[in-house]
Amino acid sequence: MQKLISQVAVVGAKVPESEVVSLVAQALPADLYRNQRVLLIVPDHTRTAPVGLLFKTIHAQIGHVTKELDVLTALGTHPPMSEAAICERLEISLAERRAQFGRVRFFNHEWDNPAALREIGTLSRAEVSELTGGLFALDVPVEINRLVFDYDQVIIVGPVFPHEVVGFSGGNKYLFPGVGGPKILNFFHWLGAVVTNPMIIGNKWTPVRKVVDRAGALVSVSKRCFAMVVAPDKSLAGLFFGTPETAWDAASELSKQVHIIYKAKPFQTVLSQMPPMDDDLWVAGKGMYKLEPVVADGGELIIYAPHVHDISVTHGKIIEAIGYHCRDYFLKQWDQFKHYPWGILAHSTHVRGIGAFENGVEKCRIQVTLATGIPEPVCKQINLGYRDPRTLRVEDFANREAEGVLFVPKAGEMLYHLQQQPKWAGGGN
């Protein structure tokens, strides 16, 4: 389509809407989009970001000149969103959707529908070995939602946070796994699990990021990206435009400053309170990923989410069958588990955390307890602790850091690290 003018960015304590409008106008000159077909790829409801501001600003800037300006939600393997839910994600009313946004079509990604996917190439054994530092050597087919090839340009609109699988979310991650197929999704999720969450999360150039970017390079459609960095108070701290690689690179540097909290000592007890947007354990597991590094050996992390009643709407039956276990539980019994979807095995290890499996006995570093709507028998079945959320008072955990108790409201987006990383997390002390 058009040449990339240059990377543009705006950063501030609170980026005002007027600067967002100015940046979008600079990034997307209307004349260059006349009669073009443009697909916006946006996150689902499980990511905090002013997606609506960007959608409405982009629509105002080029919606009147494009032939098509449509929206595809990057669900990964999350459940599809209703039209009303997509409107809420885009911060528009149903009346507005049918009026000024009436020409915009909404699409959900269909990761499990082969007819909705197109294979665009294969990462060879040699490439995979190079990208993973020799951890894996296998051919990995790359599939993506075939809708992207109906457009002249794809514009990714999404936030960047520390992430347990890839290091920092954003950029090409909105393609893989966002709108990608299960083969590459399962592969790189398990790759991240083998490296382990503490060695991945909050690090930029991880093996998984290298795989995701290499897969992104196979997508022949013109690609641009608005990468957002969102402050804890939900204000916009930074907005970066460029290719998925350059916008993500700049945004992740700011995310390092905004989204990582350092603590001097580990905590014996951590209460991780999950927000309503994390509506099953598949996504509420972020309360473990982002806090595991600051839980003391032998300590307990409690995921407090009374609103959560499902393990996973999509993958619950498989998780009930395998349970939650540390990485080595699966690796040392690989013949028993290798036929399960690797992405689900990865999720299992991320929620259960670091541990060992010796002589048929699993020994995990910390206890993970659910205080959710998931019943006690199910918690025991999946190898997690149980606490009745009706008996838990969050005020009993607040303001007790000096006693070794940490309470984190709206957990899951801020990453907690120790000032000195222990050996199990990649440190040298």
C-alpha positions as CSV (number, residue, x, y, z in Angstrom):
1,M,0.0,0.0,0.0
2,Q,1.7,3.2,1.1
3,K,5.3,3.6,2.4
4,L,5.6,3.9,6.1
5,I,6.1,7.6,6.7
6,S,8.1,7.1,9.9
7,Q,7.4,5.8,13.4
8,V,5.4,8.3,15.4
9,A,4.7,8.3,19.1
10,V,3.3,10.3,21.9
11,V,4.2,9.7,25.6
12,G,3.1,11.5,28.7
13,A,1.8,11.0,32.2
14,K,-1.7,11.1,30.7
15,V,-1.8,11.4,26.9
16,P,-4.7,13.8,26.0
17,E,-7.3,12.8,23.4
18,S,-6.2,15.7,21.2
19,E,-2.7,14.2,20.9
20,V,-4.2,10.9,20.0
21,V,-6.2,12.5,17.2
22,S,-3.1,14.3,16.0
23,L,-1.0,11.2,15.9
24,V,-3.6,9.2,14.0
25,A,-3.9,12.0,11.5
26,Q,-0.1,11.9,11.0
27,A,0.0,8.2,10.8
28,L,-2.9,7.6,8.5
29,P,-3.2,10.4,5.9
30,A,-6.7,10.1,4.5
31,D,-5.6,10.6,0.9
32,L,-3.6,7.4,1.1
33,Y,-6.6,5.3,2.2
34,R,-9.0,6.3,-0.5
35,N,-10.9,3.3,-1.8
36,Q,-8.7,1.0,0.3
37,R,-9.9,-2.0,2.3
38,V,-8.6,-1.9,5.9
39,L,-9.0,-4.4,8.7
40,L,-8.6,-3.4,12.3
41,I,-7.5,-6.1,14.6
42,V,-8.4,-5.4,18.2
43,P,-8.2,-7.3,21.6
44,D,-11.2,-8.9,23.3
45,H,-12.6,-7.7,26.6
46,T,-9.7,-9.3,28.6
47,R,-7.3,-6.4,28.0
48,T,-7.5,-3.0,29.6
49,A,-7.0,-0.2,27.0
50,P,-8.8,2.7,25.4
51,V,-9.5,0.7,22.3
52,G,-12.7,2.7,21.7
53,L,-10.8,6.0,21.5
54,L,-8.5,4.6,18.8
55,F,-11.3,2.9,16.9
56,K,-13.4,6.1,16.8
57,T,-10.4,8.3,16.0
58,I,-9.3,6.0,13.1
59,H,-12.8,5.8,11.8
60,A,-13.1,9.6,11.8
61,Q,-9.8,9.9,10.1
62,I,-10.2,7.4,7.2
63,G,-13.6,5.7,7.5
64,H,-15.2,8.2,5.0
65,V,-12.6,7.4,2.3
66,T,-12.0,3.7,2.7
67,K,-13.9,1.2,0.6
68,E,-14.1,-1.0,3.7
69,L,-13.1,-0.5,7.4
70,D,-13.9,-3.6,9.4
71,V,-13.0,-5.0,12.8
72,L,-11.7,-8.5,13.7
73,T,-11.4,-9.4,17.4
74,A,-8.1,-11.2,18.2
75,L,-9.6,-13.9,20.4
76,G,-6.8,-16.4,20.3
77,T,-8.7,-19.3,21.8
78,H,-11.1,-17.2,23.8
79,P,-14.9,-17.6,23.2
80,P,-16.5,-15.4,20.5
81,M,-17.9,-12.0,21.4
82,S,-21.5,-11.0,20.7
83,E,-22.2,-7.8,18.7
84,A,-23.1,-6.0,22.0
85,A,-19.8,-7.1,23.6
86,I,-17.8,-5.9,20.6
87,C,-19.7,-2.6,20.8
88,E,-18.7,-2.4,24.5
89,R,-15.1,-3.1,23.6
90,L,-15.2,-0.3,21.0
91,E,-17.0,2.0,23.4
92,I,-19.9,2.6,21.2
93,S,-23.6,2.1,21.7
94,L,-25.8,-0.2,19.7
95,A,-27.5,2.9,18.3
96,E,-24.2,4.3,17.2
97,R,-23.2,1.0,15.7
98,R,-26.2,1.1,13.5
99,A,-25.8,4.7,12.6
100,Q,-22.4,6.3,12.0
101,F,-20.6,2.9,12.2
102,G,-23.2,1.0,10.1
103,R,-20.8,0.1,7.3
104,V,-18.3,-1.4,9.7
105,R,-18.4,-5.2,9.8
106,F,-17.5,-7.1,13.0
107,F,-15.8,-10.5,12.9
108,N,-14.7,-12.9,15.6
109,H,-11.6,-15.0,15.0
110,E,-12.3,-18.7,14.6
111,W,-9.2,-20.5,15.7
112,D,-10.8,-23.9,15.7
113,N,-12.5,-23.7,12.3
114,P,-10.1,-25.0,9.6
115,A,-12.2,-23.3,6.9
116,A,-11.6,-19.9,8.5
117,L,-7.8,-20.4,8.3
118,R,-5.1,-20.3,5.6
119,E,-1.7,-21.9,5.8
120,I,0.9,-19.3,4.8
121,G,4.1,-21.3,5.3
122,T,6.1,-23.4,7.6
123,L,8.8,-22.6,10.1
124,S,11.4,-25.3,9.3
125,R,13.2,-27.5,11.8
126,A,16.3,-25.5,11.2
127,E,14.5,-22.2,11.8
128,V,12.8,-23.5,14.9
129,S,16.1,-24.8,16.3
130,E,17.7,-21.4,15.6
131,L,14.9,-19.4,17.1
132,T,14.6,-21.5,20.3
133,G,18.3,-21.9,21.0
134,G,18.1,-25.6,20.3
135,L,15.2,-26.4,22.6
136,F,13.0,-27.6,19.8
137,A,13.6,-28.9,16.3
138,L,10.4,-29.6,14.3
139,D,8.5,-28.2,11.4
140,V,5.7,-25.8,12.5
141,P,2.9,-24.9,10.0
142,V,1.8,-21.3,10.2
143,E,-2.0,-20.7,9.8
144,I,-3.8,-17.4,10.1
145,N,-7.4,-16.1,9.7
146,R,-7.9,-16.0,5.9
147,L,-9.9,-12.7,6.3
148,V,-6.7,-10.7,6.5
149,F,-6.1,-11.5,2.8
150,D,-9.4,-9.7,1.8
151,Y,-7.8,-6.4,2.8
152,D,-5.1,-4.0,1.5
153,Q,-3.9,-3.3,5.0
154,V,-4.2,-4.7,8.5
155,I,-4.0,-2.2,11.4
156,I,-3.4,-3.7,14.8
157,V,-4.8,-1.7,17.7
158,G,-3.9,-3.0,21.2
159,P,-2.0,-2.6,24.5
160,V,1.4,-3.8,25.5
161,F,1.8,-5.5,28.9
162,P,4.3,-8.0,30.5
163,H,3.2,-11.4,29.3
164,E,3.9,-14.9,30.6
165,V,4.2,-16.6,27.2
166,V,6.0,-14.1,25.0
167,G,7.6,-11.6,27.4
168,F,5.6,-8.5,26.5
169,S,2.3,-8.7,24.7
170,G,1.5,-6.6,21.6
171,G,2.7,-6.3,18.0
172,N,2.7,-9.5,16.1
173,K,1.2,-11.3,19.1
174,Y,-2.2,-9.9,17.9
175,L,-1.6,-12.0,14.8
176,F,-0.2,-15.1,16.6
177,P,-2.1,-16.3,18.6
178,G,-4.6,-13.4,18.2
179,V,-5.9,-14.5,14.8
180,G,-3.6,-17.5,14.2
181,G,-4.2,-21.2,13.9
182,P,-3.8,-23.9,16.6
183,K,-0.6,-25.5,15.3
184,I,1.7,-22.6,15.9
185,L,-0.3,-21.4,18.9
186,N,0.2,-24.7,20.7
187,F,3.9,-24.8,19.7
188,F,5.0,-21.5,21.1
189,H,2.9,-21.6,24.2
190,W,4.6,-24.8,25.1
191,L,7.9,-23.3,24.2
192,G,7.2,-20.5,26.7
193,A,6.2,-23.0,29.3
194,V,9.4,-25.0,28.9
195,V,11.5,-21.8,29.3
196,T,9.1,-21.1,32.3
197,N,7.1,-18.0,33.2
198,P,9.7,-16.3,35.5
199,M,12.3,-16.5,32.7
200,I,9.9,-15.2,30.1
201,I,7.7,-12.6,31.6
202,G,9.0,-9.0,31.5
203,N,11.8,-9.9,29.1
204,K,11.7,-8.6,25.5
205,W,13.7,-10.8,23.2
206,T,12.5,-14.2,24.3
207,P,12.5,-17.3,22.0
208,V,8.7,-17.0,21.8
209,R,8.9,-13.4,20.6
210,K,11.4,-14.5,17.9
211,V,9.0,-17.2,16.8
212,V,6.0,-14.8,16.7
213,D,7.9,-12.2,14.7
214,R,9.2,-14.8,12.2
215,A,5.6,-16.0,11.7
216,G,4.4,-12.4,11.3
217,A,7.0,-11.9,8.5
218,L,5.1,-14.6,6.5
219,V,1.9,-12.5,6.4
220,S,2.2,-10.8,3.1
221,V,-0.5,-8.1,3.6
222,S,0.7,-4.6,4.6
223,K,0.7,-4.4,8.4
224,R,0.7,-1.4,10.7
225,C,0.2,-1.1,14.5
226,F,-0.9,1.3,17.1
227,A,0.7,0.0,20.3
228,M,-0.7,1.4,23.6
229,V,0.8,1.6,27.0
230,V,-1.9,1.9,29.6
231,A,-1.2,3.2,33.1
232,P,-2.7,1.4,36.2
233,D,-5.4,4.2,36.4
234,K,-6.4,3.2,32.9
235,S,-5.1,6.4,31.4
236,L,-3.0,6.3,28.2
237,A,0.7,6.7,29.0
238,G,2.0,6.1,25.5
239,L,0.9,5.5,22.0
240,F,3.3,4.2,19.3
241,F,2.7,3.8,15.5
242,G,4.7,1.8,13.1
243,T,5.2,-1.7,11.9
244,P,4.1,-4.3,14.4
245,E,7.8,-4.8,15.2
246,T,8.8,-1.2,15.6
247,A,5.7,0.0,17.4
248,W,5.9,-3.0,19.8
249,D,9.6,-2.4,20.4
250,A,9.1,1.2,21.5
251,A,6.0,0.4,23.5
252,S,7.6,-2.4,25.4
253,E,10.4,-0.1,26.6
254,L,7.8,2.1,28.2
255,S,5.9,-0.9,29.5
256,K,9.0,-1.9,31.4
257,Q,8.8,1.5,33.3
258,V,5.0,1.5,33.8
259,H,4.1,-2.1,34.5
260,I,6.8,-3.6,36.7
261,I,6.8,-3.1,40.4
262,Y,9.9,-4.2,42.4
263,K,9.8,-5.5,45.9
264,A,12.7,-5.9,48.3
265,K,11.6,-9.2,49.8
266,P,9.3,-12.1,48.9
267,F,5.9,-12.5,50.6
268,Q,4.6,-15.6,52.4
269,T,1.1,-14.9,51.4
270,V,-0.2,-13.0,48.3
271,L,-3.9,-12.3,47.7
272,S,-4.5,-11.7,44.0
273,Q,-7.9,-10.1,43.4
274,M,-9.1,-10.5,39.8
275,P,-11.3,-8.0,38.0
276,P,-14.7,-9.0,36.4
277,M,-13.2,-8.9,32.9
278,D,-11.2,-12.1,33.8
279,D,-14.3,-14.3,33.8
280,D,-12.8,-17.8,33.9
281,L,-9.6,-19.3,35.3
282,W,-8.1,-19.5,31.8
283,V,-7.7,-15.7,31.9
284,A,-7.8,-15.2,35.7
285,G,-4.6,-17.2,35.9
286,K,-2.8,-13.9,35.2
287,G,-3.1,-13.3,38.9
288,M,-0.6,-16.1,39.3
289,Y,1.7,-15.3,36.3
290,K,2.3,-11.7,37.3
291,L,2.9,-12.4,41.0
292,E,4.7,-15.7,41.2
293,P,8.1,-14.0,41.2
294,V,7.4,-12.3,44.6
295,V,5.9,-15.3,46.5
296,A,8.4,-16.9,49.0
297,D,9.4,-20.5,48.7
298,G,6.7,-22.5,50.5
299,G,4.4,-19.5,50.4
300,E,0.8,-19.3,49.2
301,L,-0.8,-17.3,46.3
302,I,-4.6,-17.0,46.5
303,I,-6.5,-16.1,43.4
304,Y,-9.6,-14.3,44.7
305,A,-12.3,-14.2,42.0
306,P,-15.8,-15.0,43.4
307,H,-17.2,-14.2,39.9
308,V,-15.3,-17.1,38.3
309,H,-17.2,-20.3,38.1
310,D,-15.5,-22.0,35.1
311,I,-12.0,-23.3,34.6
312,S,-12.2,-22.5,30.9
313,V,-15.3,-22.1,28.7
314,T,-13.3,-23.5,25.8
315,H,-10.8,-25.9,27.3
316,G,-12.3,-26.8,30.7
317,K,-12.8,-30.5,30.0
318,I,-9.2,-31.1,29.0
319,I,-7.9,-29.2,32.0
320,E,-10.1,-31.3,34.3
321,A,-8.5,-34.3,32.8
322,I,-4.9,-33.3,33.2
323,G,-5.0,-30.9,36.2
324,Y,-2.5,-28.1,37.0
325,H,1.1,-29.2,37.3
326,C,4.6,-27.9,37.1
327,R,6.6,-28.2,33.8
328,D,8.6,-31.2,34.9
329,Y,5.5,-33.2,35.7
330,F,4.7,-33.2,32.0
331,L,8.2,-33.4,30.6
332,K,9.2,-36.4,32.7
333,Q,6.0,-38.2,31.6
334,W,5.9,-36.9,28.1
335,D,4.6,-40.0,26.4
336,Q,1.5,-39.8,28.6
337,F,0.8,-36.1,27.8
338,K,2.3,-35.2,24.4
339,H,-1.0,-35.9,22.6
340,Y,-2.8,-33.2,24.6
341,P,-2.9,-29.7,23.1
342,W,0.4,-28.1,24.0
343,G,-1.1,-24.7,24.7
344,I,-3.3,-26.2,27.4
345,L,-0.3,-28.0,29.0
346,A,1.4,-24.6,29.0
347,H,-1.5,-22.9,30.7
348,S,-1.4,-25.7,33.3
349,T,2.2,-25.1,34.1
350,H,1.8,-21.3,34.2
351,V,-0.9,-21.5,36.9
352,R,0.9,-24.1,39.0
353,G,4.3,-22.5,38.8
354,I,7.8,-23.6,39.3
355,G,8.3,-27.1,40.7
356,A,10.0,-30.5,40.3
357,F,8.9,-34.1,39.6
358,E,11.2,-36.7,41.1
359,N,10.5,-40.5,41.8
360,G,6.9,-40.0,40.9
361,V,6.3,-37.2,43.3
362,E,5.5,-33.6,42.3
363,K,6.9,-30.8,44.5
364,C,5.8,-27.3,43.6
365,R,7.6,-24.3,45.0
366,I,4.4,-22.6,46.2
367,Q,0.8,-23.4,47.0
368,V,-1.8,-22.0,44.6
369,T,-5.3,-21.6,46.1
370,L,-8.5,-20.7,44.4
371,A,-11.1,-18.5,46.2
372,T,-13.6,-18.6,43.4
373,G,-16.9,-20.0,42.4
374,I,-15.2,-23.2,41.4
375,P,-16.3,-25.9,43.9
376,E,-13.8,-27.5,46.3
377,P,-14.0,-31.0,44.8
378,V,-13.1,-29.6,41.4
379,C,-10.2,-27.6,42.9
380,K,-8.9,-30.8,44.4
381,Q,-9.4,-32.7,41.2
382,I,-7.3,-30.2,39.2
383,N,-4.5,-30.1,41.9
384,L,-5.2,-26.6,43.3
385,G,-6.1,-25.5,46.8
386,Y,-9.5,-24.3,47.8
387,R,-10.8,-21.5,50.0
388,D,-14.4,-20.5,50.3
389,P,-14.6,-16.9,48.9
390,R,-17.5,-16.1,51.2
391,T,-15.2,-16.5,54.3
392,L,-12.4,-14.4,52.8
393,R,-12.2,-10.7,53.7
394,V,-9.8,-8.7,51.6
395,E,-9.4,-6.2,54.4
396,D,-7.7,-8.9,56.4
397,F,-4.9,-8.9,53.8
398,A,-4.5,-5.2,53.1
399,N,-1.6,-3.0,54.5
400,R,0.4,-6.0,55.9
401,E,3.4,-6.0,53.7
402,A,5.7,-5.7,56.7
403,E,4.2,-9.0,57.9
404,G,4.9,-10.7,54.6
405,V,1.4,-10.4,53.3
406,L,0.7,-8.7,49.9
407,F,-2.7,-7.7,48.7
408,V,-3.0,-6.8,45.0
409,P,-6.4,-5.4,43.8
410,K,-7.1,-5.7,40.1
411,A,-4.3,-8.1,39.7
412,G,-3.1,-9.5,36.3
413,E,-1.7,-6.5,34.5
414,M,1.1,-5.2,36.7
415,L,4.1,-7.5,37.0
416,Y,5.8,-7.9,40.4
417,H,9.5,-8.7,40.6
418,L,12.0,-8.9,43.4
419,Q,14.8,-6.4,43.3
420,Q,17.2,-9.3,43.4
421,Q,16.0,-12.2,41.4
422,P,16.4,-15.7,43.0
423,K,18.1,-18.5,41.1
424,W,14.8,-20.2,40.2
425,A,13.8,-17.0,38.4
426,G,17.0,-16.6,36.5
427,G,18.9,-14.6,39.2
428,G,22.3,-15.3,40.5
429,N,21.9,-14.8,44.3
